[in-house]
């Protein structure tokens, strides 16, 4: 891929922004054990990754931004942890893969954002269990037990809690995709 100096600068700036966001806000969310922390980070990251990818409009730009973010994340406040670095890299690869088949339009942004926002669930169940040698079924069962504790005293079945958990990811993905598209359109109009 042949990148101009402008594209290299954009990849560097937005990759650094992603990494700094992961390093600061991500560490704070983990420190205070905030629910949906992966989803919160993903939703914010989409607001500048998708518009910048549309602006650069070169294959591989998202992967390069993810690599820059990983390098920044390595120097995180709480020390180096492999799991978030793998998550960032995997998210970048998946989003780049999505745009191999979709265009940088409103539909592509929404579908890409929804898939990107579902990645924390995949990361929790499969990547984390693989990294730490835990059976994914046992890990998913433990996750369901933790989700059941969130029921705030209501007698809600685990099925509805899981549906709620997935719906929150889907809805925030749709919202992030729409907002990212509006930001991208606004940037395009200002640059013309």
Residue frames as a rotation matrix with the C-alpha (Angstrom) as fourth column:
UNK 1
0.583 0.812 0.000 0.00
0.812 -0.583 0.000 0.00
0.000 0.000 -1.000 0.00
UNK 2
-0.481 -0.706 0.520 1.33
0.726 -0.653 -0.216 3.37
0.492 0.274 0.826 -1.03
UNK 3
0.464 0.639 -0.614 0.57
0.878 -0.424 0.223 6.00
-0.118 -0.642 -0.757 1.62
UNK 4
0.271 -0.328 0.905 1.08
0.272 -0.875 -0.399 9.73
0.923 0.355 -0.148 1.30
UNK 5
-0.802 -0.594 -0.070 2.67
0.276 -0.264 -0.924 11.72
0.530 -0.760 0.376 4.12
UNK 6
-0.448 0.737 0.506 -0.79
-0.797 -0.586 0.148 13.10
0.405 -0.337 0.850 4.92
UNK 7
0.516 0.677 -0.525 -2.21
-0.399 0.732 0.552 9.56
0.758 -0.076 0.648 5.30
UNK 8
-0.145 -0.657 -0.740 0.74
0.554 0.566 -0.611 8.46
0.820 -0.498 0.281 7.44
UNK 9
-0.896 -0.158 0.415 0.17
-0.183 -0.721 -0.669 11.51
0.405 -0.675 0.617 9.65
UNK 10
-0.027 0.974 0.224 -3.56
-0.873 -0.132 0.469 10.77
0.487 -0.183 0.854 9.94
UNK 11
0.463 0.121 -0.878 -2.90
0.085 0.980 0.180 7.11
0.882 -0.158 0.443 10.77
UNK 12
-0.531 -0.769 -0.356 -0.35
0.488 0.066 -0.870 8.15
0.693 -0.636 0.340 13.39
UNK 13
-0.773 0.265 0.577 -2.55
-0.517 -0.789 -0.331 10.80
0.367 -0.554 0.747 14.99
UNK 14
0.226 0.971 0.081 -5.71
-0.867 0.163 0.472 8.69
0.445 -0.177 0.878 15.17
UNK 15
0.313 -0.229 -0.922 -3.81
0.239 0.958 -0.157 5.55
0.919 -0.171 0.354 16.15
UNK 16
-0.786 -0.617 -0.031 -2.18
0.241 -0.260 -0.935 7.52
0.569 -0.742 0.354 18.98
UNK 17
-0.459 0.706 0.540 -5.56
-0.814 -0.577 0.062 8.91
0.355 -0.411 0.839 19.99
UNK 18
0.529 0.617 -0.582 -6.96
-0.382 0.786 0.486 5.37
0.758 -0.035 0.652 20.12
UNK 19
-0.042 -0.658 -0.752 -3.98
0.508 0.634 -0.583 4.18
0.860 -0.407 0.308 22.17
UNK 20
-0.887 -0.271 0.373 -4.11
-0.120 -0.647 -0.753 7.12
0.446 -0.713 0.542 24.59
UNK 21
-0.021 0.961 0.274 -7.85
-0.875 -0.150 0.460 6.59
0.483 -0.230 0.845 25.04
UNK 22
0.557 0.159 -0.815 -7.26
0.041 0.975 0.219 2.91
0.829 -0.156 0.537 25.80
UNK 23
-0.374 -0.849 -0.375 -4.37
0.502 0.154 -0.851 3.77
0.780 -0.506 0.369 28.09
UNK 24
-0.926 -0.008 0.377 -6.17
-0.259 -0.715 -0.649 6.43
0.275 -0.699 0.660 30.13
UNK 25
-0.124 0.971 0.203 -9.94
-0.978 -0.154 0.141 5.97
0.168 -0.181 0.969 30.00
UNK 26
0.341 0.219 -0.914 -9.62
-0.294 0.949 0.118 2.20
0.893 0.229 0.387 29.61
UNK 27
-0.595 -0.643 -0.482 -7.39
0.308 0.372 -0.876 1.95
0.742 -0.670 -0.023 32.67
UNK 28
-0.835 0.332 0.440 -9.77
-0.547 -0.594 -0.590 4.15
0.065 -0.733 0.677 34.69
UNK 29
0.174 0.954 -0.246 -12.81
-0.887 0.260 0.382 2.11
0.428 0.151 0.891 33.68
UNK 30
0.173 -0.199 -0.965 -11.02
0.122 0.976 -0.179 -1.10
0.977 -0.087 0.193 34.69
UNK 31
-0.831 -0.555 0.051 -9.79
0.057 -0.174 -0.983 0.43
0.554 -0.814 0.176 37.92
UNK 32
-0.672 0.645 0.364 -13.32
-0.709 -0.418 -0.568 1.36
-0.214 -0.640 0.738 38.98
UNK 33
-0.891 0.253 0.376 -14.76
0.274 0.962 0.002 -1.89
-0.361 0.105 -0.927 37.54
UNK 34
-0.356 0.757 -0.548 -17.33
-0.690 -0.608 -0.392 -0.01
-0.630 0.239 0.739 35.42
UNK 35
0.029 0.425 0.905 -19.74
0.361 0.840 -0.406 -2.32
-0.932 0.338 -0.129 33.56
UNK 36
0.801 0.316 0.509 -19.63
0.546 -0.035 -0.837 -2.29
-0.246 0.948 -0.200 29.75
UNK 37
0.367 -0.718 -0.591 -16.12
-0.140 -0.671 0.728 -0.79
-0.920 -0.185 -0.346 29.82
UNK 38
-0.594 -0.576 0.561 -15.07
0.438 0.354 0.826 -2.48
-0.675 0.736 0.042 26.56
UNK 39
0.088 0.748 0.658 -18.24
0.996 -0.071 -0.053 -1.24
0.007 0.660 -0.751 24.89
UNK 40
0.786 0.165 -0.596 -17.70
0.292 -0.948 0.123 2.31
-0.545 -0.271 -0.793 26.16
UNK 41
-0.164 -0.938 -0.307 -14.18
-0.118 -0.290 0.950 2.40
-0.979 0.192 -0.063 24.73
UNK 42
-0.575 -0.031 0.817 -15.28
0.715 0.467 0.521 0.82
-0.398 0.884 -0.246 21.42
UNK 43
0.466 0.859 0.214 -18.11
0.871 -0.402 -0.281 3.34
-0.156 0.317 -0.936 21.01
UNK 44
0.672 -0.279 -0.686 -15.80
-0.067 -0.946 0.319 6.30
-0.737 -0.168 -0.654 21.53
UNK 45
-0.396 -0.900 0.183 -13.02
0.061 0.174 0.983 4.87
-0.916 0.400 -0.014 19.32
UNK 46
-0.155 0.416 0.896 -15.47
0.930 0.368 -0.010 4.44
-0.334 0.832 -0.444 16.44
UNK 47
0.753 0.552 -0.359 -16.20
0.448 -0.829 -0.335 8.18
-0.482 0.092 -0.871 16.45
UNK 48
0.450 -0.621 -0.642 -12.74
-0.660 -0.716 0.230 8.93
-0.602 0.320 -0.731 15.08
UNK 49
-0.483 -0.649 0.588 -11.53
-0.071 0.698 0.713 5.64
-0.873 0.302 -0.383 13.56
UNK 50
0.074 0.583 0.809 -14.34
0.817 0.430 -0.385 5.31
-0.572 0.689 -0.444 11.01
UNK 51
0.927 0.265 -0.265 -14.26
0.083 -0.836 -0.543 8.94
-0.366 0.481 -0.797 9.82
UNK 52
0.181 -0.933 -0.311 -10.46
-0.697 -0.345 0.629 8.87
-0.694 0.103 -0.713 9.57
UNK 53
-0.424 -0.285 0.859 -10.56
0.274 0.864 0.422 5.55
-0.863 0.414 -0.289 7.66
UNK 54
0.548 0.680 0.487 -13.04
0.723 -0.091 -0.685 7.11
-0.422 0.727 -0.542 5.20
UNK 55
0.830 -0.277 -0.484 -10.83
-0.338 -0.940 -0.040 10.16
-0.444 0.197 -0.874 4.87
UNK 56
-0.219 -0.968 0.124 -7.69
-0.546 0.226 0.806 8.07
-0.808 0.109 -0.578 4.25
UNK 57
0.684 0.688 -0.244 -9.61
-0.601 0.341 -0.723 5.64
-0.414 0.640 0.647 2.02
UNK 58
-0.102 -0.754 -0.649 -6.76
-0.839 0.416 -0.351 3.10
0.534 0.508 -0.675 1.76
UNK 59
0.757 0.316 -0.572 -6.90
-0.072 0.911 0.407 -0.58
0.650 -0.266 0.712 2.59
UNK 60
0.089 -0.737 -0.670 -5.01
0.755 0.488 -0.437 -1.40
0.650 -0.467 0.600 5.76
UNK 61
-0.307 -0.217 0.927 -5.41
-0.206 -0.935 -0.288 2.05
0.929 -0.280 0.243 7.36
UNK 62
0.634 0.618 0.465 -7.49
-0.602 0.016 0.799 0.67
0.486 -0.786 0.382 10.24
UNK 63
0.792 -0.418 -0.445 -4.95
0.522 0.841 0.142 -2.09
0.315 -0.345 0.884 10.90
UNK 64
-0.225 -0.920 0.321 -2.14
0.551 -0.392 -0.736 0.47
0.803 0.011 0.596 10.99
UNK 65
-0.029 0.291 0.956 -4.13
-0.589 -0.778 0.219 2.63
0.808 -0.557 0.194 13.41
UNK 66
0.926 0.376 -0.041 -4.67
-0.214 0.610 0.763 -0.45
0.312 -0.698 0.645 15.60
UNK 67
0.392 -0.863 -0.318 -0.93
0.762 0.498 -0.414 -1.21
0.516 -0.080 0.853 15.53
UNK 68
-0.413 -0.495 0.765 -0.11
0.014 -0.843 -0.538 2.35
0.910 -0.212 0.355 16.62
UNK 69
0.394 0.656 0.644 -2.75
-0.694 -0.247 0.677 2.07
0.603 -0.713 0.358 19.38
UNK 70
0.882 -0.106 -0.458 -1.18
0.288 0.893 0.347 -1.21
0.372 -0.438 0.818 20.54
UNK 71
-0.119 -0.992 0.045 2.26
0.638 -0.111 -0.762 0.37
0.761 -0.062 0.646 20.76
UNK 72
-0.334 0.085 0.939 0.82
-0.491 -0.866 -0.096 3.20
0.805 -0.493 0.331 22.89
UNK 73
0.674 0.726 0.133 -1.22
-0.516 0.334 0.788 0.75
0.528 -0.600 0.600 25.04
UNK 74
0.359 -0.631 -0.688 1.94
0.527 0.745 -0.409 -1.18
0.771 -0.216 0.600 25.90
UNK 75
-0.723 -0.676 0.141 3.01
0.318 -0.508 -0.800 1.82
0.613 -0.534 0.583 28.01
UNK 76
0.213 0.966 0.145 -0.27
0.194 -0.187 0.963 1.83
0.958 -0.177 -0.228 29.96
UNK 77
0.135 -0.064 0.989 -0.67
-0.776 -0.628 0.066 3.31
0.616 -0.776 -0.135 33.44
UNK 78
0.696 0.252 0.673 -1.20
-0.671 0.564 0.482 -0.05
-0.258 -0.786 0.561 35.16
UNK 79
-0.331 -0.855 0.399 1.66
-0.484 0.517 0.706 -1.71
-0.810 0.041 -0.585 33.32
UNK 80
-0.581 0.016 -0.814 1.71
-0.792 0.219 0.569 -3.94
0.188 0.975 -0.115 30.27
UNK 81
-0.163 0.584 0.795 -1.16
-0.281 0.745 -0.605 -6.39
-0.946 -0.322 0.043 29.85
UNK 82
-0.944 -0.311 0.105 -1.39
-0.019 0.370 0.929 -8.61
-0.328 0.875 -0.356 26.79
UNK 83
-0.366 0.880 0.303 -5.17
0.803 0.463 -0.374 -9.06
-0.470 0.106 -0.877 26.75
UNK 84
0.476 0.593 -0.650 -6.11
0.163 -0.786 -0.597 -5.44
-0.864 0.178 -0.470 25.82
UNK 85
-0.348 -0.676 -0.649 -3.34
-0.618 -0.355 0.701 -5.30
-0.705 0.646 -0.295 23.22
UNK 86
-0.912 0.082 0.401 -4.70
0.298 0.805 0.514 -8.44
-0.281 0.588 -0.759 21.57
UNK 87
0.034 0.998 -0.048 -8.23
0.745 -0.057 -0.664 -7.00
-0.666 -0.014 -0.746 21.77
UNK 88
0.254 0.000 -0.967 -7.16
-0.328 -0.941 -0.086 -3.77
-0.910 0.339 -0.239 20.02
UNK 89
-0.728 -0.619 -0.295 -5.33
-0.508 0.198 0.839 -5.67
-0.460 0.760 -0.458 17.31
UNK 90
-0.748 0.508 0.427 -8.22
0.582 0.811 0.056 -8.07
-0.318 0.290 -0.903 16.79
UNK 91
0.246 0.860 -0.447 -10.75
0.454 -0.510 -0.731 -5.21
-0.857 -0.023 -0.515 16.67
UNK 92
-0.043 -0.362 -0.931 -8.65
-0.617 -0.723 0.310 -3.46
-0.786 0.588 -0.192 14.03
UNK 93
-0.941 -0.333 0.068 -8.35
-0.179 0.657 0.732 -6.64
-0.288 0.676 -0.678 11.96
UNK 94
-0.416 0.864 0.285 -12.08
0.772 0.501 -0.391 -7.37
-0.481 0.057 -0.875 12.15
UNK 95
0.362 0.567 -0.740 -13.06
0.113 -0.815 -0.569 -3.80
-0.925 0.123 -0.359 11.24
UNK 96
-0.402 -0.577 -0.711 -10.62
-0.699 -0.308 0.646 -3.79
-0.591 0.756 -0.280 8.31
UNK 97
-0.928 0.091 0.361 -12.06
0.238 0.891 0.386 -7.14
-0.287 0.445 -0.849 7.19
UNK 98
0.012 0.995 -0.096 -15.60
0.605 -0.083 -0.792 -5.73
-0.796 -0.049 -0.603 7.31
UNK 99
0.439 0.161 -0.884 -14.57
-0.359 -0.871 -0.336 -2.91
-0.824 0.465 -0.324 4.96
UNK 100
-0.818 -0.565 0.108 -13.10
-0.169 0.415 0.894 -5.36
-0.550 0.713 -0.435 2.47
UNK 101
-0.655 0.645 0.394 -16.73
0.755 0.585 0.297 -6.17
-0.039 0.492 -0.870 1.64
UNK 102
0.471 0.849 -0.240 -18.51
0.844 -0.512 -0.158 -2.93
-0.257 -0.128 -0.958 2.51
UNK 103
-0.052 -0.433 0.900 -18.00
0.608 -0.729 -0.315 0.61
0.792 0.531 0.301 1.34
UNK 104
-0.813 -0.230 -0.535 -17.41
0.563 -0.547 -0.620 3.65
-0.150 -0.805 0.574 3.51
UNK 105
-0.506 0.747 0.430 -21.08
-0.162 -0.573 0.804 4.64
0.847 0.337 0.411 3.47
UNK 106
-0.166 0.500 0.850 -23.82
-0.952 -0.306 -0.006 4.82
0.257 -0.810 0.527 6.11
UNK 107
0.839 0.491 -0.233 -24.64
-0.441 0.866 0.237 1.10
0.318 -0.096 0.943 5.83
UNK 108
0.267 -0.838 -0.476 -20.98
0.304 0.541 -0.784 0.12
0.915 0.064 0.399 6.05
UNK 109
-0.540 -0.456 0.707 -20.45
-0.442 -0.561 -0.700 2.41
0.716 -0.690 0.101 9.04
UNK 110
0.234 0.715 0.658 -23.44
-0.963 0.076 0.260 0.97
0.136 -0.695 0.706 10.92
UNK 111
0.901 0.089 -0.425 -22.60
-0.106 0.994 -0.015 -2.68
0.421 0.059 0.905 10.18
UNK 112
-0.007 -0.989 -0.145 -18.91
0.233 0.139 -0.962 -2.11
0.972 -0.041 0.230 10.95
UNK 113
-0.443 -0.120 0.888 -19.76
-0.688 -0.590 -0.423 -0.29
0.575 -0.799 0.179 14.19
UNK 114
0.618 0.723 0.309 -22.18
-0.768 0.472 0.433 -3.00
0.167 -0.505 0.847 15.34
UNK 115
0.732 -0.418 -0.538 -19.61
0.264 0.902 -0.341 -5.73
0.627 0.108 0.771 14.72
UNK 116
-0.306 -0.892 0.333 -16.91
0.028 -0.358 -0.933 -3.61
0.952 -0.276 0.134 16.40
UNK 117
-0.228 0.299 0.927 -19.16
-0.894 -0.441 -0.078 -3.05
0.385 -0.846 0.368 19.44
UNK 118
0.862 0.501 -0.078 -19.86
-0.445 0.821 0.357 -6.79
0.243 -0.272 0.931 19.70
UNK 119
0.206 -0.885 -0.418 -16.12
-0.113 0.403 -0.908 -7.50
0.972 0.234 -0.017 19.91
UNK 120
-0.403 -0.389 0.828 -15.90
-0.847 -0.183 -0.499 -7.00
0.346 -0.903 -0.256 23.71
UNK 121
0.569 0.641 0.515 -18.31
-0.762 0.646 0.038 -9.93
-0.309 -0.414 0.856 24.16
UNK 122
0.865 -0.307 -0.397 -16.23
-0.036 0.751 -0.659 -12.12
0.500 0.584 0.639 21.86
UNK 123
-0.081 -0.966 0.247 -13.06
-0.396 -0.196 -0.897 -10.95
0.915 -0.170 -0.367 23.60
UNK 124
-0.054 0.115 0.992 -14.44
-0.999 -0.012 -0.052 -11.74
0.006 -0.993 0.115 27.06
UNK 125
0.743 0.497 0.448 -15.56
-0.531 0.846 -0.057 -15.25
-0.408 -0.195 0.892 26.20
UNK 126
0.961 -0.269 0.056 -13.05
0.248 0.759 -0.603 -16.54
0.120 0.593 0.796 23.67
UNK 127
0.353 -0.893 0.279 -9.84
-0.090 -0.329 -0.940 -14.51
0.931 0.306 -0.196 23.70
UNK 128
0.075 -0.304 0.950 -9.60
-0.949 -0.315 -0.026 -14.19
0.307 -0.899 -0.312 27.47
UNK 129
0.764 0.239 0.599 -10.40
-0.469 0.843 0.262 -17.86
-0.442 -0.482 0.757 28.03
UNK 130
0.865 -0.500 -0.031 -7.82
0.290 0.549 -0.784 -18.85
0.409 0.669 0.620 25.40
UNK 131
0.213 -0.827 0.520 -5.14
-0.403 -0.560 -0.724 -16.57
0.890 -0.055 -0.452 26.89
UNK 132
-0.188 -0.253 0.949 -5.63
-0.976 -0.062 -0.210 -17.86
0.112 -0.966 -0.235 30.40
UNK 133
-0.841 -0.263 -0.473 -6.28
-0.313 0.949 0.029 -21.48
0.441 0.172 -0.881 29.52
UNK 134
-0.600 0.724 0.340 -9.86
-0.340 0.154 -0.928 -21.51
-0.724 -0.672 0.154 30.73
UNK 135
-0.671 0.483 0.563 -12.52
0.714 0.626 0.315 -23.57
-0.200 0.613 -0.764 29.01
UNK 136
-0.913 0.312 0.263 -14.73
-0.149 -0.855 0.497 -21.08
0.380 0.414 0.827 27.07
UNK 137
-0.014 0.950 -0.311 -17.89
0.246 0.304 0.920 -22.85
0.969 -0.064 -0.238 28.32
UNK 138
0.049 -0.039 -0.998 -16.78
0.992 0.120 0.044 -22.50
0.118 -0.992 0.045 31.95
UNK 139
-0.876 -0.427 -0.223 -15.80
0.445 -0.895 -0.033 -18.90
-0.185 -0.128 0.974 31.34
UNK 140
-0.646 0.713 0.274 -19.16
-0.148 -0.469 0.871 -18.12
0.749 0.522 0.408 29.69
UNK 141
0.190 0.702 -0.686 -20.95
0.631 0.448 0.633 -19.80
0.752 -0.553 -0.358 32.61
UNK 142
-0.297 -0.394 -0.870 -19.00
0.926 -0.340 -0.163 -17.65
-0.232 -0.854 0.466 35.08
UNK 143
-0.986 -0.032 0.164 -19.80
0.092 -0.923 0.373 -14.57
0.140 0.383 0.913 33.01
UNK 144
-0.223 0.975 0.001 -23.51
0.098 0.021 0.995 -15.45
0.970 0.222 -0.101 33.13
UNK 145
0.151 0.208 -0.966 -23.29
0.947 0.250 0.202 -15.83
0.284 -0.946 -0.159 36.91
UNK 146
-0.729 -0.483 -0.484 -21.72
0.596 -0.797 -0.101 -12.37
-0.337 -0.362 0.869 37.11
UNK 147
-0.826 0.488 0.282 -24.44
-0.095 -0.613 0.784 -10.96
0.556 0.621 0.553 34.84
UNK 148
0.014 0.865 -0.501 -27.10
0.576 0.402 0.711 -12.54
0.817 -0.299 -0.493 37.06
UNK 149
-0.277 -0.214 -0.937 -25.74
0.944 -0.243 -0.224 -10.49
-0.180 -0.946 0.269 39.98
UNK 150
-0.986 -0.118 0.118 -26.56
0.149 -0.943 0.296 -7.30
0.077 0.310 0.948 38.06
UNK 151
-0.416 0.904 0.099 -30.30
0.617 0.200 0.761 -7.99
0.668 0.378 -0.641 38.29
UNK 152
-0.772 0.013 0.635 -30.62
-0.284 -0.902 -0.327 -5.39
0.568 -0.432 0.700 41.10
UNK 153
-0.834 0.408 0.372 -32.87
-0.302 0.227 -0.926 -7.58
-0.462 -0.884 -0.066 43.23
UNK 154
0.126 0.893 -0.433 -35.42
-0.964 0.007 -0.266 -8.29
-0.234 0.451 0.861 40.50
UNK 155
-0.070 -0.077 0.995 -36.22
-0.063 0.995 0.073 -11.88
-0.996 -0.058 -0.074 39.68
UNK 156
0.514 0.127 -0.848 -35.16
-0.810 -0.255 -0.529 -11.81
-0.283 0.959 -0.028 36.02
UNK 157
0.857 -0.199 0.475 -34.16
0.255 0.965 -0.056 -14.90
-0.448 0.169 0.878 34.12
UNK 158
-0.088 -0.992 -0.090 -30.58
0.161 -0.103 0.982 -15.19
-0.983 0.072 0.169 32.85
UNK 159
-0.151 0.121 0.981 -31.96
0.967 0.225 0.121 -15.36
-0.206 0.967 -0.151 29.30
UNK 160
0.793 0.529 0.301 -33.32
0.577 -0.811 -0.095 -11.80
0.194 0.249 -0.949 29.54
UNK 161
0.637 -0.648 -0.416 -30.10
-0.051 -0.574 0.817 -10.56
-0.769 -0.500 -0.399 31.09
UNK 162
-0.350 -0.771 0.532 -28.07
0.513 0.317 0.798 -12.01
-0.784 0.552 0.285 28.19
UNK 163
0.145 0.493 0.858 -30.52
0.980 -0.189 -0.058 -10.54
0.134 0.849 -0.510 25.65
UNK 164
0.954 0.189 -0.234 -30.26
0.248 -0.936 0.251 -7.16
-0.172 -0.297 -0.939 27.40
UNK 165
0.238 -0.959 -0.153 -26.45
0.085 -0.136 0.987 -7.39
-0.967 -0.248 0.049 27.41
UNK 166
-0.449 -0.369 0.814 -26.32
0.787 0.269 0.556 -8.12
-0.424 0.890 0.169 23.67
UNK 167
0.461 0.724 0.513 -28.98
0.868 -0.487 -0.093 -5.49
0.183 0.488 -0.853 22.86
UNK 168
0.765 -0.260 -0.589 -27.00
0.110 -0.849 0.517 -2.78
-0.634 -0.461 -0.621 24.66
UNK 169
-0.316 -0.941 0.120 -23.98
0.227 0.048 0.973 -3.66
-0.921 0.335 0.198 22.47
UNK 170
-0.302 0.271 0.914 -26.11
0.949 0.178 0.261 -3.66
-0.092 0.946 -0.311 19.30
UNK 171
0.736 0.676 0.039 -27.85
0.677 -0.736 -0.033 -0.37
0.006 0.051 -0.999 20.07
UNK 172
0.540 -0.605 -0.585 -24.65
-0.051 -0.717 0.695 1.44
-0.840 -0.345 -0.418 21.00
UNK 173
-0.469 -0.684 0.559 -23.06
0.514 0.304 0.802 0.03
-0.719 0.663 0.209 17.82
UNK 174
0.113 0.608 0.786 -25.87
0.984 -0.176 -0.005 1.46
0.135 0.774 -0.619 15.70
UNK 175
0.915 0.233 -0.329 -25.66
0.316 -0.922 0.224 4.83
-0.251 -0.309 -0.917 17.45
UNK 176
0.140 -0.955 -0.262 -21.86
0.035 -0.259 0.965 4.91
-0.989 -0.145 -0.003 17.08
UNK 177
-0.414 -0.252 0.875 -22.13
0.810 0.336 0.481 4.00
-0.415 0.908 0.065 13.40
UNK 178
0.511 0.691 0.511 -24.64
0.831 -0.549 -0.089 6.79
0.219 0.470 -0.855 12.71
UNK 179
0.865 -0.221 -0.451 -22.65
0.058 -0.848 0.527 9.37
-0.499 -0.482 -0.721 14.69
UNK 180
-0.150 -0.972 0.179 -19.41
0.297 0.128 0.946 8.30
-0.943 0.195 0.269 12.97
UNK 181
-0.153 0.179 0.972 -21.07
0.987 0.076 0.142 8.70
-0.048 0.981 -0.188 9.58
UNK 182
0.856 0.508 0.102 -22.29
0.508 -0.861 0.027 12.20
0.102 0.029 -0.994 10.50
UNK 183
0.513 -0.759 -0.400 -18.78
-0.038 -0.486 0.873 13.15
-0.857 -0.433 -0.278 11.66
UNK 184
-0.364 -0.664 0.654 -17.28
0.616 0.355 0.703 11.75
-0.698 0.659 0.280 8.44
UNK 185
0.236 0.542 0.807 -19.79
0.952 -0.294 -0.081 13.70
0.193 0.788 -0.585 6.30
UNK 186
0.947 0.110 -0.302 -19.09
0.215 -0.915 0.341 16.88
-0.239 -0.388 -0.890 8.28
UNK 187
0.095 -0.988 -0.118 -15.32
0.097 -0.109 0.989 16.48
-0.991 -0.106 0.085 7.82
UNK 188
-0.324 -0.170 0.931 -15.78
0.884 0.297 0.362 15.82
-0.338 0.940 0.054 4.09
UNK 189
0.633 0.642 0.432 -17.93
0.744 -0.658 -0.112 18.95
0.212 0.393 -0.895 3.69
UNK 190
0.836 -0.341 -0.430 -15.41
0.000 -0.783 0.622 21.11
-0.548 -0.520 -0.655 5.56
UNK 191
-0.141 -0.970 0.199 -12.51
0.229 0.163 0.960 19.84
-0.963 0.181 0.199 3.43
UNK 192
0.065 0.229 0.971 -14.26
0.979 0.172 -0.106 20.56
-0.192 0.958 -0.214 0.13
